[in-house]
Amino acid sequence: MTPLAGSFHSTRSMRRAAAAIGQKANILGHHQFDLSVRFTERLKNRFEDLAVAFSSDRLPLLQGAAGQLCCRVAAIHKACDHDVVLGEVFSGEEAACSPLVFHRGAYGSFHSIEP
């Protein structure tokens, strides 16, 4: 059982998602930069016209993602205007692609470093 943490602005959709029995985390691939930008915009339906499947608990699974994690919400902690969600990962899948990385205001991808 692996812990997973995320920090989210306190929003109605985040609180609704946290109230669900199970959670899914979609880890975007380096080829999905446009999706990352799309999900930061204020759109009525962020999933419109996307290749999406749904889990058994009706949560969206983005097709082509580098990974997808199934989690149980373990705790939610307030942190200023964010909620920090701690989840317990009970299963997951990965694709053969590098994940999209956002660090210090810039996008990139992960590359292994050989010792």
C-alpha positions as CSV (number, residue, x, y, z in Angstrom):
1,M,0.0,0.0,0.0
2,T,1.6,3.2,-1.3
3,P,0.7,6.7,-0.1
4,L,-0.2,9.3,-2.7
5,A,-0.5,13.0,-1.9
6,G,-1.9,15.9,-4.0
7,S,-2.4,19.6,-3.3
8,F,-5.5,21.1,-4.8
9,H,-7.3,24.4,-4.6
10,S,-10.5,24.0,-2.5
11,T,-13.1,23.7,-5.2
12,R,-16.6,22.1,-5.5
13,S,-15.3,19.5,-7.9
14,M,-12.4,18.6,-5.7
15,R,-14.6,18.2,-2.6
16,R,-17.1,16.1,-4.7
17,A,-14.3,13.9,-6.0
18,A,-12.9,13.5,-2.5
19,A,-16.3,12.3,-1.3
20,A,-16.3,9.4,-3.7
21,I,-15.4,5.9,-2.5
22,G,-12.5,5.5,-4.8
23,Q,-10.2,8.0,-6.6
24,K,-8.3,7.8,-9.9
25,A,-5.1,9.7,-10.6
26,N,-4.2,10.1,-14.2
27,I,-0.5,10.8,-14.8
28,L,-0.1,12.6,-18.1
29,G,2.5,11.5,-20.6
30,H,5.1,13.9,-22.0
31,H,3.0,13.9,-25.2
32,Q,0.0,15.3,-23.3
33,F,1.2,18.8,-22.7
34,D,-2.0,20.3,-24.2
35,L,-4.1,18.3,-21.8
36,S,-2.3,19.7,-18.8
37,V,-2.9,23.2,-20.1
38,R,-6.5,22.4,-20.8
39,F,-7.1,21.3,-17.2
40,T,-5.8,24.6,-15.8
41,E,-8.3,26.6,-17.8
42,R,-11.8,27.5,-16.7
43,L,-13.9,25.3,-18.9
44,K,-17.5,24.0,-18.3
45,N,-16.6,20.5,-19.4
46,R,-12.9,19.7,-19.4
47,F,-13.5,16.2,-20.7
48,E,-15.5,17.2,-23.8
49,D,-14.1,15.7,-27.0
50,L,-11.4,13.8,-25.1
51,A,-10.6,10.1,-25.4
52,V,-11.9,9.0,-22.0
53,A,-13.0,5.7,-20.5
54,F,-14.7,5.4,-17.1
55,S,-13.7,3.3,-14.1
56,S,-16.3,1.1,-12.4
57,D,-16.9,3.9,-10.0
58,R,-17.5,6.3,-12.9
59,L,-14.3,8.3,-12.6
60,P,-12.6,9.5,-15.9
61,L,-9.6,7.6,-17.2
62,L,-7.7,9.6,-19.8
63,Q,-6.6,7.4,-22.7
64,G,-2.9,7.5,-23.5
65,A,-1.9,8.6,-20.0
66,A,1.5,7.5,-18.7
67,G,-0.2,6.0,-15.6
68,Q,-3.4,5.6,-13.8
69,L,-3.7,5.0,-10.0
70,C,-6.7,3.7,-8.1
71,C,-6.8,5.2,-4.6
72,R,-8.8,5.4,-1.4
73,V,-8.9,8.8,0.3
74,A,-7.1,8.4,3.6
75,A,-7.3,12.0,4.8
76,I,-7.9,15.6,3.6
77,H,-6.0,18.4,5.3
78,K,-6.6,22.1,4.9
79,A,-3.5,24.2,3.9
80,C,-4.4,27.9,3.3
81,D,-6.5,27.9,0.1
82,H,-5.6,24.3,-0.8
83,D,-6.7,20.9,0.4
84,V,-3.9,18.3,0.7
85,V,-5.4,14.9,-0.1
86,L,-3.7,11.8,1.1
87,G,-4.6,8.6,-0.6
88,E,-3.8,5.0,-0.3
89,V,-2.9,3.4,-3.7
90,F,-4.4,-0.1,-4.1
91,S,-3.7,-0.6,-7.8
92,G,-2.4,1.0,-10.9
93,E,-1.3,0.8,-14.5
94,E,1.4,2.3,-16.5
95,A,2.1,2.9,-20.2
96,A,5.4,2.7,-22.1
97,C,6.0,6.5,-22.2
98,S,7.7,9.1,-20.2
99,P,5.6,11.2,-17.8
100,L,5.0,14.9,-18.2
101,V,6.8,16.8,-15.5
102,F,6.0,20.3,-14.3
103,H,8.8,21.9,-12.1
104,R,9.5,25.5,-11.3
105,G,7.0,26.8,-13.7
106,A,8.2,24.8,-16.7
107,Y,7.2,21.5,-18.4
108,G,9.6,18.7,-19.2
109,S,10.0,15.0,-19.2
110,F,11.8,12.5,-17.0
111,H,15.0,10.9,-18.2
112,S,17.0,8.3,-16.2
113,I,20.4,9.1,-15.0
114,E,22.8,6.1,-14.9
115,P,25.1,6.2,-11.8
